[in-house]
Amino acid sequence: MQKKLKKSKKILYSITAKQKSIDKSNASLKKAIKKLKKVKKYKK
């Protein structure tokens, strides 16, 4: 999660970020968040 977050922030805050790369990083962040929620749910 931390790796994806750092990479996404770098892409999102760069001046020359393309919409395609922004969409890709948003999608990977959403996927990582869903995965994290599943893991937390199983640990209870």
Distance bins in CASP14 RR format, pairs under 12 A and 6 or more apart:
PFRMAT RR
TARGET T0000
AUTHOR 0000-0000-0000
RMODE 2
METHOD distances of the structure
MODEL  1
1 7 0 0 0 0 0 1 0 0 0 0 0
1 8 0 0 0 0 0 1 0 0 0 0 0
1 28 0 0 0 0 0 1 0 0 0 0 0
1 29 0 0 0 0 1 0 0 0 0 0 0
1 30 0 0 0 0 0 1 0 0 0 0 0
1 31 0 0 0 0 0 1 0 0 0 0 0
1 32 1 0 1 0 0 0 0 0 0 0 0
1 33 1 0 0 1 0 0 0 0 0 0 0
1 34 0 0 0 0 0 1 0 0 0 0 0
1 35 1 0 0 1 0 0 0 0 0 0 0
1 36 1 0 1 0 0 0 0 0 0 0 0
1 37 0 0 0 0 0 1 0 0 0 0 0
1 39 0 0 0 0 1 0 0 0 0 0 0
1 40 0 0 0 0 0 1 0 0 0 0 0
2 8 0 0 0 0 0 1 0 0 0 0 0
2 9 0 0 0 0 0 1 0 0 0 0 0
2 29 0 0 0 0 0 1 0 0 0 0 0
2 32 0 0 0 0 1 0 0 0 0 0 0
2 36 0 0 0 0 0 1 0 0 0 0 0
3 9 0 0 0 0 0 1 0 0 0 0 0
3 10 0 0 0 0 0 1 0 0 0 0 0
3 25 0 0 0 0 0 1 0 0 0 0 0
3 28 0 0 0 0 0 1 0 0 0 0 0
3 29 0 0 0 0 0 1 0 0 0 0 0
3 32 0 0 0 0 1 0 0 0 0 0 0
4 10 0 0 0 0 0 1 0 0 0 0 0
4 11 0 0 0 0 0 1 0 0 0 0 0
4 12 0 0 0 0 0 1 0 0 0 0 0
4 24 0 0 0 0 0 1 0 0 0 0 0
4 25 1 0 0 1 0 0 0 0 0 0 0
4 26 0 0 0 0 0 1 0 0 0 0 0
4 27 0 0 0 0 0 1 0 0 0 0 0
4 28 1 0 1 0 0 0 0 0 0 0 0
4 29 1 0 1 0 0 0 0 0 0 0 0
4 30 0 0 0 0 0 1 0 0 0 0 0
4 31 0 0 0 0 1 0 0 0 0 0 0
4 32 1 0 1 0 0 0 0 0 0 0 0
4 33 0 0 0 0 1 0 0 0 0 0 0
4 34 0 0 0 0 0 1 0 0 0 0 0
4 35 0 0 0 0 1 0 0 0 0 0 0
4 36 0 0 0 0 0 1 0 0 0 0 0
5 11 0 0 0 0 0 1 0 0 0 0 0
5 12 0 0 0 0 0 1 0 0 0 0 0
5 25 0 0 0 0 1 0 0 0 0 0 0
5 26 0 0 0 0 0 1 0 0 0 0 0
5 28 0 0 0 0 1 0 0 0 0 0 0
5 29 1 0 0 1 0 0 0 0 0 0 0
5 30 0 0 0 0 0 1 0 0 0 0 0
5 32 1 0 0 1 0 0 0 0 0 0 0
5 33 0 0 0 0 1 0 0 0 0 0 0
5 36 0 0 0 0 0 1 0 0 0 0 0
6 12 0 0 0 0 0 1 0 0 0 0 0
6 13 0 0 0 0 0 1 0 0 0 0 0
6 25 0 0 0 0 0 1 0 0 0 0 0
6 28 0 0 0 0 0 1 0 0 0 0 0
6 29 0 0 0 0 0 1 0 0 0 0 0
6 32 0 0 0 0 0 1 0 0 0 0 0
7 13 0 0 0 0 0 1 0 0 0 0 0
7 14 0 0 0 0 0 1 0 0 0 0 0
7 17 0 0 0 0 0 1 0 0 0 0 0
7 21 0 0 0 0 0 1 0 0 0 0 0
7 24 0 0 0 0 0 1 0 0 0 0 0
7 25 1 0 0 1 0 0 0 0 0 0 0
7 26 0 0 0 0 0 1 0 0 0 0 0
7 28 0 0 0 0 1 0 0 0 0 0 0
7 29 0 0 0 0 1 0 0 0 0 0 0
7 32 0 0 0 0 0 1 0 0 0 0 0
8 14 0 0 0 0 0 1 0 0 0 0 0
8 17 0 0 0 0 0 1 0 0 0 0 0
8 21 0 0 0 0 1 0 0 0 0 0 0
8 22 0 0 0 0 1 0 0 0 0 0 0
8 23 0 0 0 0 0 1 0 0 0 0 0
8 24 0 0 0 0 1 0 0 0 0 0 0
8 25 1 1 0 0 0 0 0 0 0 0 0
8 26 1 0 0 1 0 0 0 0 0 0 0
8 27 0 0 0 0 1 0 0 0 0 0 0
8 28 1 0 0 1 0 0 0 0 0 0 0
8 29 1 0 1 0 0 0 0 0 0 0 0
8 30 0 0 0 0 0 1 0 0 0 0 0
8 31 0 0 0 0 0 1 0 0 0 0 0
8 32 0 0 0 0 1 0 0 0 0 0 0
8 33 0 0 0 0 0 1 0 0 0 0 0
9 17 0 0 0 0 0 1 0 0 0 0 0
9 22 0 0 0 0 0 1 0 0 0 0 0
9 25 0 0 0 0 1 0 0 0 0 0 0
9 26 0 0 0 0 0 1 0 0 0 0 0
9 29 0 0 0 0 1 0 0 0 0 0 0
10 16 0 0 0 0 0 1 0 0 0 0 0
10 17 0 0 0 0 1 0 0 0 0 0 0
10 21 0 0 0 0 0 1 0 0 0 0 0
10 22 0 0 0 0 0 1 0 0 0 0 0
10 25 0 0 0 0 1 0 0 0 0 0 0
11 17 1 0 1 0 0 0 0 0 0 0 0
11 18 0 0 0 0 1 0 0 0 0 0 0
11 19 0 0 0 0 0 1 0 0 0 0 0
11 20 0 0 0 0 0 1 0 0 0 0 0
11 21 1 0 1 0 0 0 0 0 0 0 0
11 22 1 0 0 1 0 0 0 0 0 0 0
11 23 0 0 0 0 0 1 0 0 0 0 0
11 24 0 0 0 0 1 0 0 0 0 0 0
11 25 1 0 1 0 0 0 0 0 0 0 0
11 26 0 0 0 0 1 0 0 0 0 0 0
11 27 0 0 0 0 0 1 0 0 0 0 0
11 28 0 0 0 0 1 0 0 0 0 0 0
11 29 0 0 0 0 0 1 0 0 0 0 0
12 18 0 0 0 0 0 1 0 0 0 0 0
12 19 0 0 0 0 0 1 0 0 0 0 0
12 21 0 0 0 0 1 0 0 0 0 0 0
12 22 1 0 0 1 0 0 0 0 0 0 0
12 23 0 0 0 0 0 1 0 0 0 0 0
12 24 0 0 0 0 0 1 0 0 0 0 0
12 25 1 0 0 1 0 0 0 0 0 0 0
12 26 0 0 0 0 1 0 0 0 0 0 0
12 28 0 0 0 0 0 1 0 0 0 0 0
12 29 0 0 0 0 1 0 0 0 0 0 0
13 21 0 0 0 0 0 1 0 0 0 0 0
13 22 0 0 0 0 0 1 0 0 0 0 0
13 25 0 0 0 0 0 1 0 0 0 0 0
14 21 0 0 0 0 1 0 0 0 0 0 0
14 22 0 0 0 0 1 0 0 0 0 0 0
14 25 0 0 0 0 0 1 0 0 0 0 0
16 22 0 0 0 0 0 1 0 0 0 0 0
17 23 0 0 0 0 0 1 0 0 0 0 0
17 24 0 0 0 0 0 1 0 0 0 0 0
17 25 0 0 0 0 1 0 0 0 0 0 0
17 26 0 0 0 0 0 1 0 0 0 0 0
18 24 0 0 0 0 1 0 0 0 0 0 0
18 25 0 0 0 0 0 1 0 0 0 0 0
19 25 0 0 0 0 0 1 0 0 0 0 0
19 26 0 0 0 0 0 1 0 0 0 0 0
20 26 0 0 0 0 0 1 0 0 0 0 0
20 27 0 0 0 0 0 1 0 0 0 0 0
21 27 0 0 0 0 0 1 0 0 0 0 0
21 28 0 0 0 0 0 1 0 0 0 0 0
22 28 0 0 0 0 0 1 0 0 0 0 0
22 29 0 0 0 0 0 1 0 0 0 0 0
23 29 0 0 0 0 0 1 0 0 0 0 0
23 30 0 0 0 0 0 1 0 0 0 0 0
24 30 0 0 0 0 0 1 0 0 0 0 0
24 31 0 0 0 0 0 1 0 0 0 0 0
25 31 0 0 0 0 0 1 0 0 0 0 0
25 32 0 0 0 0 0 1 0 0 0 0 0
26 32 0 0 0 0 0 1 0 0 0 0 0
26 33 0 0 0 0 0 1 0 0 0 0 0
27 33 0 0 0 0 0 1 0 0 0 0 0
27 34 0 0 0 0 0 1 0 0 0 0 0
28 34 0 0 0 0 0 1 0 0 0 0 0
28 35 0 0 0 0 0 1 0 0 0 0 0
29 35 0 0 0 0 0 1 0 0 0 0 0
29 36 0 0 0 0 0 1 0 0 0 0 0
30 36 0 0 0 0 0 1 0 0 0 0 0
30 37 0 0 0 0 0 1 0 0 0 0 0
31 37 0 0 0 0 0 1 0 0 0 0 0
31 38 0 0 0 0 0 1 0 0 0 0 0
32 38 0 0 0 0 0 1 0 0 0 0 0
32 39 0 0 0 0 0 1 0 0 0 0 0
33 39 0 0 0 0 0 1 0 0 0 0 0
33 40 0 0 0 0 0 1 0 0 0 0 0
34 40 0 0 0 0 0 1 0 0 0 0 0
34 41 0 0 0 0 0 1 0 0 0 0 0
35 41 0 0 0 0 0 1 0 0 0 0 0
35 42 0 0 0 0 0 1 0 0 0 0 0
36 42 0 0 0 0 0 1 0 0 0 0 0
36 43 0 0 0 0 0 1 0 0 0 0 0
37 43 0 0 0 0 0 1 0 0 0 0 0
37 44 0 0 0 0 0 1 0 0 0 0 0
38 44 0 0 0 0 0 1 0 0 0 0 0
END
